[in-house]
C-alpha cells in the first residue's frame, strides 16, 4: 500500500480473528492482540509498511472507541469502514477529534504531527467540527492559568465570540456593578486587581424561544479571607469552568444557527485577599432585594451566580441553564467524572436524563430536597450562603441558587468538576467540557425538534 494512501481501520471481535490469514494471526498472537474492546493492533504489509489497524469491537460503538488512537498511532491518515451507520460514523469521528486535543500554548517544543481521520462520507461533519471547536474553546479557557485568564481576559474571549457570530456584548465593570444593582458580584470581586464584571451577550431573533445560559466565572478562587490551603488552591484556575462551558455552548448554538433567542450571562471575578475583601459574617444585599450573610468567603460562586440568575429571570426565558464548578460535595457524591444536575421541572429532568444516556456525555440528577432549605437560615439576614450542616452540600448550594430563580422558570443547575483527573480515551487530563453536548442536544430537541 502506498504511503500516501489512507490506512483502513477495521473493527473485529475475538471470533473474527480466525478469519485472517495465518501470518496475520501469528502477528496478532505475537503482539498479544485478542480483540478486547478498545484494544488495537497495527498490521504490517508484506513490505513492512502499515497495512491496516485492527480495533477490538464492543457490542456497540461509542464516542470513545477510537479516542486513544490519535495519540498512539503513526502520524498518517486513516479511514473508517464505509458500512457504518451515520450515527456511528459521527460518534467515532467526534471521539477521534476529541482525542487529538493537546494544550500546547506554553510548550516551546510542541509535539509534531498527529494521526488524522478522513471524515466519513455519512458523518454529520458540521456537527462534529462545531462540537470540536466548542469543546476546544472550553478546554483551552480552563487550562489557561489565571495569570492569563482573569476577568479581563474572559471578557476578551467573549468579545471574540460576539464579533465572530454577530452577537451583542455589554459589560458592567467595577463599581458600576453596585450602581447597576449587582452588589454580590461586586462584593466578591472587588478585592482583586482585575476588576469584577458582568458579561451579557445576546444573539438571535427576539421573537424566538428564549434560552439563557449563566456561567460561574471565578477566574481564580483563593477562598478569600477564609483562605484555602495550598493544595485546595492548586487547580483553582478551573473555577471559571462554568463560564468556559457557556461560551462553548453558545458557540455551538450560534455556529449551527439554532432558531432561539440566546442570552449568556457571566459574572467574571477573582476571589482575592486584600484590605477591602468581603469578610465572614458580612451581610450582602442582592439584586433580588433580599440579604445574604457570608458564612464563608470560600462559598463565593453561589453569590455571583445569584445576582446573574435573578437578572436572567427578568426575560422570562423558556429555559435557564447554569454551569458551575460549585461544590466538592457533588464530587464526593458522584466522583469527578459524573456531573450533578438539579432541575425544577419534571419534564426537563426526564428529557435530559434520556439525552445524557445516549450522548456519552453523562449527567446525574440530584434532588432539590426542599426540607434542607432550613439549613440556610441566618439570624441576621434572609439567608446564609452556607449550610449549618456538613452534609448534603451540593443540594443546599442548589437550594441557595433556587432562591434566585422564579418558580415558573424551567431551570437546570449543573455542578461539575470541569477537569479530568486522569487521562481516558478522548479525554486527556486537564480542563474538560462536561454536560455541554447533552445540554446542546436538549436545546436542539426542545426548540428545533431534533433537526
C-alpha positions in Angstrom: 0.0 0.0 0.0 1.4 3.5 -0.9 2.4 5.7 2.0 0.1 8.4 0.6 -3.0 6.1 0.8 -5.1 6.3 3.9 -4.8 3.4 6.3 -8.1 1.5 6.9 -9.3 0.9 10.4 -11.2 -2.4 10.8 -13.3 -3.4 13.8 -13.0 -7.1 14.9 -14.4 -9.4 17.5 -12.4 -12.3 19.0 -14.4 -14.7 16.9 -13.4 -12.9 13.7 -9.6 -13.2 14.3 -9.6 -16.7 12.9 -10.8 -15.3 9.5 -7.5 -13.6 8.9 -4.5 -15.2 7.1 -2.2 -17.4 9.1 0.7 -15.0 9.1 -1.6 -12.2 10.3 -2.9 -14.4 13.1 0.7 -15.2 14.1 1.5 -11.5 14.2 -1.6 -10.8 16.4 -0.6 -13.6 18.7 3.0 -12.3 18.9 1.7 -8.8 19.8 -0.9 -10.1 22.3 -3.9 -8.7 20.4 -7.1 -10.6 21.4 -9.6 -8.1 20.1 -10.7 -7.0 23.5 -13.0 -3.9 23.3 -10.9 -0.8 22.8 -7.6 -2.7 22.1 -5.8 -2.1 18.8 -3.2 -3.8 16.6 -1.1 -2.4 13.8 -0.9 -4.9 10.9 2.1 -4.6 8.6 2.1 -5.3 4.9 4.5 -7.8 3.3 6.8 -5.0 2.5 6.8 -3.8 6.1 4.6 -0.7 5.7 1.5 -0.2 7.9 -1.3 -2.0 6.1 -4.3 -1.6 8.5 -5.3 -1.1 12.1 -7.5 -3.6 13.9 -9.6 -2.4 16.7 -11.4 -4.7 19.2 -15.1 -4.1 18.8 -17.5 -4.0 21.8 -21.2 -4.8 21.3 -21.8 -1.2 20.4 -19.6 1.6 19.3 -19.4 4.7 21.5 -17.8 8.1 21.2 -14.6 6.9 23.0 -14.0 3.7 20.9 -11.2 5.5 18.9 -10.4 8.2 21.4 -7.0 7.0 22.3 -5.7 6.3 18.7 -4.7 9.8 17.6 -2.1 10.0 20.3 -0.7 6.5 19.8 -0.9 5.8 16.0 1.7 6.9 13.5 1.0 10.4 12.2 -0.7 9.2 9.0 -4.2 9.4 7.5 -6.8 6.8 8.4 -10.3 5.8 7.2 -13.3 4.1 8.8 -15.3 1.3 7.2 -17.9 2.6 4.8 -20.7 0.3 6.2 -21.1 2.1 9.5 -24.4 3.9 10.3 -24.4 7.7 10.1 -24.8 7.8 13.9 -21.8 5.5 14.5 -19.6 7.4 12.0 -20.5 10.7 13.7 -19.7 9.3 17.2 -16.4 7.8 16.1 -15.3 10.9 14.3 -16.1 13.0 17.3 -14.2 10.8 19.6 -11.2 10.7 17.3 -11.2 14.5 17.1 -11.5 14.9 20.8 -8.6 12.5 21.2 -6.4 14.8 19.1 -6.6 17.6 21.6 -3.4 18.9 23.1 -2.9 22.0 25.2 0.4 23.3 23.8 0.2 27.1 24.4 3.1 27.2 26.8 5.3 24.5 25.2 8.4 25.8 23.4 8.9 22.4 21.8 5.5 21.2 20.9 4.9 17.7 19.6 4.7 17.4 15.8 2.1 15.9 13.5 -0.7 13.8 14.8 -2.8 11.0 13.3 -5.7 12.2 11.1 -9.0 10.6 10.3 -10.6 11.3 6.9 -14.2 12.3 7.7 -16.6 9.5 6.8 -19.0 10.4 4.0 -22.1 9.7 6.0 -21.0 11.5 9.2 -22.5 14.8 10.4 -19.3 16.7 9.8 -20.8 20.1 10.5 -21.9 18.9 14.0 -18.6 17.3 14.7 -16.5 20.2 13.6 -18.7 22.6 15.6 -18.6 20.5 18.7 -14.8 20.2 18.5 -14.4 23.9 18.2 -16.7 24.5 21.2 -15.0 21.8 23.4 -11.6 23.0 22.4 -12.5 26.6 23.4 -13.9 25.3 26.7 -10.8 23.2 27.4 -8.4 25.9 26.4 -10.1 28.5 28.6 -10.0 26.2 31.6 -6.4 25.1 31.0 -5.1 28.6 30.7 -3.6 29.8 34.0 -5.2 32.6 35.9 -2.3 34.9 35.1 -3.5 34.9 31.5 -7.2 34.2 32.2 -8.6 36.8 34.6 -11.8 38.7 34.3 -10.5 41.0 31.6 -9.2 38.0 29.5 -12.5 36.2 29.9 -14.2 39.3 28.7 -11.9 39.3 25.7 -12.8 35.7 24.9 -16.5 36.6 25.0 -15.8 39.6 22.8 -14.2 37.4 20.1 -17.1 35.1 20.1 -19.6 38.0 19.9 -17.8 39.6 16.9 -17.4 36.2 15.2 -21.1 35.4 15.3 -22.7 38.8 15.3 -23.8 38.9 19.0 -24.2 41.9 21.1 -22.0 42.1 24.2 -22.4 44.5 27.0 -20.1 44.6 30.1 -20.6 46.2 33.5 -17.3 46.7 35.3 -16.0 47.5 38.8 -18.0 50.0 40.9 -20.6 50.3 38.2 -21.8 46.9 39.3 -23.0 48.5 42.6 -24.6 51.3 40.6 -26.4 48.9 38.4 -27.5 46.8 41.3 -25.3 43.7 41.1 -24.0 44.0 44.7 -22.9 40.5 45.3 -20.8 40.2 42.1 -19.0 43.4 43.1 -18.5 42.3 46.7 -16.9 39.0 45.7 -14.6 40.5 43.1 -13.7 44.0 44.5 -10.5 42.7 46.3 -8.8 41.7 43.0 -6.5 44.0 41.0 -8.6 42.8 38.0 -12.0 44.5 38.3 -15.1 42.3 38.6 -17.5 42.5 35.7 -20.8 41.0 34.3 -20.7 39.9 30.7 -24.0 40.0 29.0 -24.2 38.5 25.4 -27.3 38.4 23.3 -27.9 36.7 19.9 -30.8 35.6 17.7 -34.3 36.6 16.9 -36.1 38.4 19.8 -39.3 36.6 18.8 -37.7 33.1 19.0 -37.8 30.8 22.1 -35.6 32.4 24.8 -32.7 30.3 26.2 -30.4 31.9 28.8 -27.1 30.4 30.0 -25.3 31.5 33.1 -21.7 30.5 33.8 -19.7 30.9 37.0 -16.7 32.9 36.1 -14.5 32.9 39.2 -11.1 33.1 37.4 -9.2 32.2 40.5 -10.5 31.3 43.9 -8.1 31.8 46.8 -11.0 31.3 49.2 -10.9 34.9 50.2 -10.3 35.6 53.9 -11.4 32.1 54.6 -8.2 31.2 52.7 -7.9 27.8 51.1 -4.8 25.6 51.9 -2.3 25.4 49.1 -3.5 22.0 48.0 -7.0 23.3 47.7 -5.8 26.3 45.6 -3.8 24.2 43.2 -6.4 23.8 40.5 -8.5 26.9 41.2 -7.7 28.3 37.7 -10.5 25.9 36.7 -13.1 27.7 38.8 -14.2 29.7 35.8 -15.1 26.4 34.2 -18.8 27.3 34.2 -18.1 30.4 32.1 -16.0 28.4 29.7 -18.9 25.9 29.3 -21.5 28.6 28.5 -19.1 30.2 26.0 -18.5 26.8 24.3 -22.2 26.0 24.3 -23.0 29.5 22.9 -20.5 28.8 20.1 -22.4 25.6 19.1 -25.7 27.3 19.2 -24.6 30.3 17.1 -22.5 28.4 14.6 -25.2 25.9 13.9 -27.7 28.7 13.9 -30.3 27.2 16.2 -33.5 29.3 16.0 -33.5 30.6 19.5 -33.0 33.9 21.3 -29.8 33.3 23.2 -28.6 35.2 26.2 -25.3 34.4 28.1 -24.6 35.9 31.5 -21.1 35.5 33.1 -20.2 37.1 36.4 -16.4 37.3 35.9 -14.5 37.8 39.2 -11.4 36.8 41.1 -11.9 35.9 44.7 -8.8 37.5 46.2 -7.5 38.8 49.6 -6.9 42.4 50.3 -8.0 45.1 52.7 -11.4 45.5 51.0 -12.2 41.8 50.7 -15.6 40.7 52.0 -15.4 39.3 55.5 -17.0 36.3 57.2 -20.4 37.4 58.6 -20.7 40.4 56.4 -24.3 40.9 55.2 -24.6 41.5 51.4 -27.5 43.0 49.6 -28.6 41.2 46.4 -30.1 42.1 43.1 -33.3 40.3 44.2 -33.6 42.6 47.2 -33.1 40.0 50.0 -30.0 39.9 52.2 -27.3 37.2 52.5 -25.0 36.6 55.4 -21.5 35.4 54.3 -21.0 32.3 56.4 -17.8 31.5 54.5 -16.0 33.7 51.9 -15.0 30.5 50.1 -18.6 29.9 49.1 -18.4 32.8 46.6 -19.5 31.2 43.4 -23.1 30.9 44.5 -23.1 34.6 45.4 -22.1 35.8 41.9 -24.4 33.3 40.3 -27.3 34.5 42.4 -27.2 38.1 41.1 -26.9 36.8 37.5 -29.7 34.3 37.8 -32.1 36.9 39.2 -31.3 39.1 36.2 -31.8 36.1 33.9 -35.3 35.6 35.1 -36.3 39.1 34.1 -36.6 38.0 30.5 -38.8 35.0 31.4 -36.7 32.5 29.5 -38.2 29.3 28.2 -35.1 27.5 29.6 -32.5 28.7 32.0 -29.3 26.7 32.5 -26.3 27.5 34.7 -23.0 25.7 34.7 -20.7 25.9 37.8 -17.8 24.3 39.5 -19.7 24.8 42.7 -19.2 22.2 45.4 -16.8 19.5 46.5 -19.9 17.7 47.9 -21.1 16.8 44.4 -17.7 15.2 43.7 -17.9 13.2 46.9 -21.3 12.0 45.9 -20.7 11.2 42.3 -16.9 11.4 41.7 -15.1 13.8 39.4 -16.3 12.4 36.1 -20.1 12.5 36.6 -21.6 16.0 36.9 -24.6 16.5 39.1 -27.7 18.4 37.8 -30.6 19.8 39.6 -33.8 20.9 37.9 -37.2 22.3 39.0 -39.1 20.9 36.1 -40.1 17.2 35.9 -40.4 17.1 32.1 -36.9 18.7 31.7 -35.4 16.2 34.1 -36.8 13.3 32.1 -35.7 14.7 28.8 -32.1 15.5 30.0 -31.8 12.0 31.6 -32.7 10.4 28.3 -30.3 12.5 26.3 -27.4 12.1 28.7 -27.8 8.3 28.4 -27.3 8.4 24.6 -24.7 11.1 24.1 -21.7 9.7 26.0 -21.8 13.0 27.9 -23.3 11.9 31.3 -25.2 13.8 33.9 -26.9 12.6 37.1 -29.9 14.2 38.6 -29.9 15.0 42.3 -32.9 16.3 44.1 -33.8 19.9 45.2 -34.8 18.5 48.6 -36.9 21.3 50.0 -36.6 20.3 53.7 -32.9 21.1 53.5 -33.7 24.8 52.8 -33.9 25.4 56.5 -30.2 24.7 56.8 -29.5 28.0 55.0 -31.1 30.1 57.8 -29.4 33.2 59.3 -30.2 35.0 62.5 -29.3 38.4 61.0 -30.1 38.1 57.3 -32.7 36.5 55.0 -30.4 33.5 54.4 -26.8 32.4 54.7 -24.5 31.4 51.8 -23.6 28.2 53.6 -25.5 25.4 55.3 -25.3 24.8 59.0 -24.8 21.1 58.3 -21.8 19.3 57.0 -24.0 17.0 54.9 -25.8 17.5 51.5 -23.6 20.4 50.4 -24.4 20.1 46.7 -28.2 20.1 47.5 -28.0 23.1 49.8 -25.9 25.0 47.3 -28.5 24.3 44.7 -31.3 25.4 47.0 -29.5 28.6 47.6 -29.4 29.3 43.9 -33.1 28.3 43.6 -33.9 31.3 45.8 -32.9 33.5 42.9 -34.9 31.6 40.2 -38.6 32.3 39.8 -40.8 29.2 40.2 -42.2 29.4 36.7 -38.8 29.4 35.0 -37.6 26.0 33.8 -34.1 25.8 35.3 -31.2 23.4 35.2 -28.2 23.8 37.5 -25.1 21.8 36.6 -22.5 21.3 39.3 -19.4 19.8 37.6 -15.6 19.3 38.0 -14.7 20.7 34.6 -11.4 18.8 34.9 -10.1 15.3 34.1 -8.0 14.0 37.0 -6.9 11.1 34.8 -6.5 10.6 31.0 -9.1 8.5 29.3 -9.7 7.9 25.6 -10.6 11.2 24.1 -10.5 12.9 27.5 -6.9 14.0 28.4 -6.0 15.1 31.9 -6.9 18.7 32.4 -9.8 21.1 31.6 -12.9 19.3 30.3 -16.3 20.1 28.9 -18.9 18.2 30.9 -22.6 18.1 30.0 -22.1 20.6 27.3 -23.1 18.3 24.4 -26.1 16.9 26.3 -27.5 20.4 27.1 -27.0 21.4 23.5 -29.0 18.3 22.4 -31.7 19.2 24.9 -32.0 22.7 23.4 -31.9 21.3 19.9 -34.6 18.8 20.5 -36.8 21.1 22.5 -36.7 24.1 20.3 -35.7 22.7 16.9 -37.3 19.3 17.0 -34.0 17.4 16.7 -33.4 18.8 13.2 
